[in-house]
Every structure is written in C-alpha cells, then in structure tokens.
Amino acid sequence: MKKLFVVIVIAIALGMGIYWAVRPASKTEEPPAATLPALSPDEAKSSERQKQPDRSTQETGGFIEKRRAAAQAARAAREATAEVPDEKAIVRQTVAWLVSPLTSFEEKQAGWRRLMQEGKLADVVKELEQQVTEHPTDVEYRAALGEGYIYQISGVKEMREQAMLGMKADESFDAALKIDPNHWEARFFKTTAMSYWPESLNKGGEVIGNFKELIAMQEAQSPQPQFAQTYAWLGEQYKKAGRIDEAQQVWQRGAALFPTDRTLKSKLAGSPTSEQSR
C-alpha cells in the first residue's frame, strides 16, 4: 500500500511539475526585461565625443584622452563604492510580490519560471516556509508555498525527492483550503494535481466534480483570465472519460466567456465536432 502511494505521488509530482514548468507563456505574461542604467550627463557627453572625430586631439597633446580616462576612473570608483543589493531583502520582496493581490495569476507563473531559470527558486521557497511558520493562518503564504514546491519538482531527478515535494505541495494546498475553502489558486492546483492520479483508482468522477465546483465558484465572481483554464481542464476530463459531447459543451461555454483564450480555441479546433463541420 505504501509503495502504491509513493507511485501515485510521483505521478502527480511529475505531471504537475512538468506542466507548469514548460507551459508556454503568453506574450503578455513574461516580466519586462531589465533596462541598462542611464549614463550621467557628463558620461553621456563624453560618450558622444568618442563617436565624433576630435580635431583638437593633436593640438592638446592627448589632453582629451586623459580627461576621458579620468571620467572612466571616476565612474569605476562610484560603482565600486555603490551599495551592494541585499540578497535576503530581494528574496523577501519577491515573496511579497508573489502573495500580493495586485499580482495576476499569469504574472506569478511567469515569475516562478523566471526564478527557476535564475536559480533563485530554492531561496524563495525557503523564505515562504519561514513566512508560513511566522504566519500560520495566512492563506496566501501557504498557497504560494504549494506552488513553489510544484515548480521545484521539475528541477529534481531523484524520485524520492520528487515524491517528497509532491506530498509537501499537497499538504500546503490542503492547509490553505482549510483556512479558506474558496481560495481559487489552492483549489485549482489541488484539483489539477488529482487529475494525474492513475485511472485505475477511479478518481475521474471526483476530479470532474471538483472542476465543476471551481467553475461555479468563479462564475460567482468577476471574470479573471486564469478562470479560462478551468473550462479547458474540465473538458479534458470529460474527453478522458469518453464524454465527448460534454467536453465540447464546456469548451464552448468557456470560449464564450473568454473568447481570446488560445487554449480553448485550440481545444475547439481539434474537437471531433469541429472536424466534422469542415
């Protein structure tokens, strides 16, 4: 029984970790690239003079070159004495951004992927663990910690570690839902994780029921772009169960509410009903 449980957790961990780690980002999802620091007025003038022929060079005997060298030395000195950013403070700011209600769902997912690419994911997860310890009733920290564990899964190869992260993620989502049963992100991640359970365990009906509850929950709120994903996932569960007509109906319902969602468009374009109408 214990071995079966470990296999289930690993299946969930791999499925969720790979999906969220490699899911294509939308054009508006990725954070803007950092900009280079602006030159000071003196540096800008010096740079501009370097681009243009200097007729006075021969007459001054290298005076301008010396001034340029002095300006570069001054700039290097300023950079050497500049305050080095506190890495811990940056991590804390990142965590605050992840749990902020002003940060959209897609921005968070893009942020998680950026942290993976930059090798900062472990630091952020560690800080979230600390925040959960200090603020045990804060649902946002617990939900974000579960997501952090999900993204960590795709970065590890050892099966035991994958299973441990999968269990930690599941526990985090359960704890978040115990605090707030209507927390959309925690319930969405919890339900999508359950969709990866082996078919032999007959969890399909429960997964469909949970996605339907999610849809009922979100349709009572103001529409949010991420809500479109629930219709896509529910349709896939219907399709997996051989209920093609119901899959088509739920995708159409989602597309009517979110006409610009590319995933729902793709589902409808590849559905049997669509193929027959061509």
Stockholm file with secondary structure:
# STOCKHOLM 1.0

chainA/1-278         MKKLFVVIVIAIALGMGIYWAVRPASKTEEPPAATLPALSPDEAKSSERQKQPDRSTQETGGFIEKRRAAAQAARAAREATAEVPDEKAIVRQTVAWLVSPLTSFEEKQAGWRRLMQEGKLADVVKELEQQVTEHPTDVEYRAALGEGYIYQISGVKEMREQAMLGMKADESFDAALKIDPNHWEARFFKTTAMSYWPESLNKGGEVIGNFKELIAMQEAQSPQPQFAQTYAWLGEQYKKAGRIDEAQQVWQRGAALFPTDRTLKSKLAGSPTSEQSR
#=GR chainA/1-278 SS CHHHHHHHHHHHHHHHHHHHHHCCCCTTTSCCCCCCCCCCHHHHHHHHHHHSCCTTHHHHTSHHHHHHHHHHHHHHHHHHHSCCCCHHHHHHHHHHHHTCTTSCHHHHHHHHHHHHHHTCHHHHHHHHHHHHHHCTTCHHHHHHHHHHHHHHHTTCCCHHHHHHHHHHHHHHHHHHHHHCTTCHHHHHHHHHHHTTSCGGGCCHHHHHHHHHHHHHHHTTSCCCGGGHHHHHHHHHHHHHTTCHHHHHHHHHHHHHHCTTCHHHHHHHHTSHHHHHTC
#=GC SS_cons         CHHHHHHHHHHHHHHHHHHHHHCCCCTTTSCCCCCCCCCCHHHHHHHHHHHSCCTTHHHHTSHHHHHHHHHHHHHHHHHHHSCCCCHHHHHHHHHHHHTCTTSCHHHHHHHHHHHHHHTCHHHHHHHHHHHHHHCTTCHHHHHHHHHHHHHHHTTCCCHHHHHHHHHHHHHHHHHHHHHCTTCHHHHHHHHHHHTTSCGGGCCHHHHHHHHHHHHHHHTTSCCCGGGHHHHHHHHHHHHHTTCHHHHHHHHHHHHHHCTTCHHHHHHHHTSHHHHHTC
//
